[in-house]
Amino acid sequence: MISRERKGRGGKDVSIVSNLPLTSMELKLLASALKKHCGSGGTVTKSCIEIQGDQRQSIKNYLEQQGFRVKLSGS
């Protein structure tokens, strides 16, 4: 699931990728690839990947190319 959050972040958008069936090392590798693909920063927190900015559509396209089934959430 890919969602967008702004609450508690100084009004800045963050795209959050959650519910991925990956290990922590695989999440870090995927986060690195997503940051490079989107051209923005990000981090891995718990079992989620956070990418700076509203990058939902770009993330969705990339994950679908990698074989993941993706659902967008939020407006």
Secondary structure, DSSP 8 states (H G I E B T S, - for coil): -EEEE-TTTTT--EEEE------HHHHHHHHHHHHHHHTS-EEEETTEEEEEBS-HHHHHHHHHHTT----B---
